[in-house]
Amino acid sequence: MGQWSRDELQGMFDHHLRVVDDIGPKGDWAKYADLFAADATYIEPTYGTFEGRESIRESMVKTMSEFPGVEMPHYFSNWHVVDEEHGWIICELVNRMRDPGDGSIWEATNISIFRYAGNNEWANEEDVYNPMQFMIAIQGYVQRSKELGSLSPAAETFGKNMGWLG
């Protein structure tokens, strides 16, 4: 048996998802770091490894304030596994872009591994994903937004830099 009960681990994961649901519409991603212990680690395959809550906070604010993060306002879990023995939650998260205006859905998934620190905080998070899956979703979103006239200036710049827009 592990250090924490299944109920405590599940409660932390539920709390995590509620916090993200609250953060997303407001864009206050600084609060995301409050889910982590002071000495936590966050491993993100594209942006790197962040040591400590304040480093995680700085990374999240920067990443989620720029395109594409700023137009990917929340995520939800398709499934998750509670590993009581190790204190882990392993899940598939769906990262969905904003509605470009026609109800179409542009999203990509990742696997996240969370290790619990106790005290309603994570010791670490590691995300695993295929960057090309994200690029395909972002490209579709940019092109559809352009067609609908809802393309933001940041998305337009990104799309032009990627060669997706004329």
N, C-alpha and C positions, 0 to 999 in steps of 0.2 A: 504494500500500500504506500502511496505517495504522501508527501507532506501536506497536501491540501485535498479537500473533499471535492468530489465531482460537482456538488452544488456550488461551492465557492468558485471553482474554475468556470462553470457555466455562467454564474452570476457576473463574473468579470467580463466574459465575452459579451453577454447581453448588455452590460453597462457600456462597453466599448462601442457597440453598434448604435446605442442610443446617443452617445456623445457625438459620433460621426453624423448621425441624422440631424442633430442640432447644429453642428458646425457648418455643414454643407451649405444650407441656404443663406447663412450669414457670412460665410467666407472667413470665419475667425479660426483659421487653422493653427494659430498659436496654442489654442487650448488642446490640440491633439497631443502635444508633448506632456500634458498633465496626466495622461494615461500611463506614463512610464516612470520607473524609479529614477532617482537622481543619477545613478551610474549605469543606466540602461544603454543598450546598443541597438541601433537600427541599421539593417543591411538592405540597401536598395540597389538592384543590379545596374541601373543606369546612372544614378547619382552618387553612389559610393556608400561608405560605412560612416555612421555618425555615432560618436561616443558621448554619452551624457545627455540628460534631458534638455539642456539648453542648446546643445548642438542639434538635437532632433527638432526642437522648436524652430530654430533658425532655418533649417533645411525645409521643413514643412511650409513655413510662411513663404519662403522664396519659391519653392516648387509650385505651390498652389495659388500663387499670385500672378503667375505667368501662364501663357498658353503653352500646352493644352490644359494644364491643371486647373486653371481658373474657370474653364468651361466643362470641367468634369467634377461637378459639385458634391458628389457623394458616391458611396458604394454600398453594396449590400452583399450578404453571404448567401450563396446557393446551398452550401452544405458546410458542416464542420464536424470535427472529431475531437472529443475530449480525452486526453491521455493523462489519466490520474497519476499513474506511476511516475511520470516525468514532469508533470505540471505544465503540459503543453496544450495549446489549442492549434489545430491545423485546419485550415479552411480554404475554400475557393471564394474569392471576392470578385464581384462584378463591378467594374468601373465604367459608369455610363456618362456619356456626354449630355449636355443640355439638349432639350428638344429644339431642333433647328427651325421649327415652326409648322411642321406638317405631321408631327407625331411619330416620325421615323426614329428608330433606335440605333444608336451607334455606341458600341461598348466593346470592352475587352476584359478578359479575366486574368487573375493571378492567383497563385497559391501563396498564402501567408502562414508563417509558423510563428506563433507567439509563445514565449516562455514566461510563466507567471513568477512574480517576485514576492507575492503576498501583499497585503495591505491595499488591495484593489489597484495594483500597478503591474505593468509588464516589466520583466527583466530585459527582454529583447524581442525584436520583431525582425524576421527575415522574409522578404518578398522574393518570389521566383516567378518569372514570366517570360514569354516570348516577345521581345520588343517589336518584331514584325507584325504580330497580331495587333498590337496597339497602333502601329503606324497605319495599318489597313483601316482600322476603325476611324482614326483621326483623319485620314485622307478622305474617306467617305463622308464624314461629318463636314469637313471643310468644303468639299465640292457641292454637297447638298445645300449647305448654308448659303453658298454663293448663288446657286440656282434660285433659292427662295428669297434672296435679298436680305438675309439675316446674318451675314458674315461679319464678325467683329473685325476691327482694324488689326488686332493682334493675330487673329486666325488668318487673315488675308496675308499678312507679312510672312507668317509661318508657311502657309501654302505656297506662296511665291518662292520662298527660299528653298522649298522642297521640290519645286518644279511642277507642282500640281495645278497651278493656275497660270493662265496666259498673261 
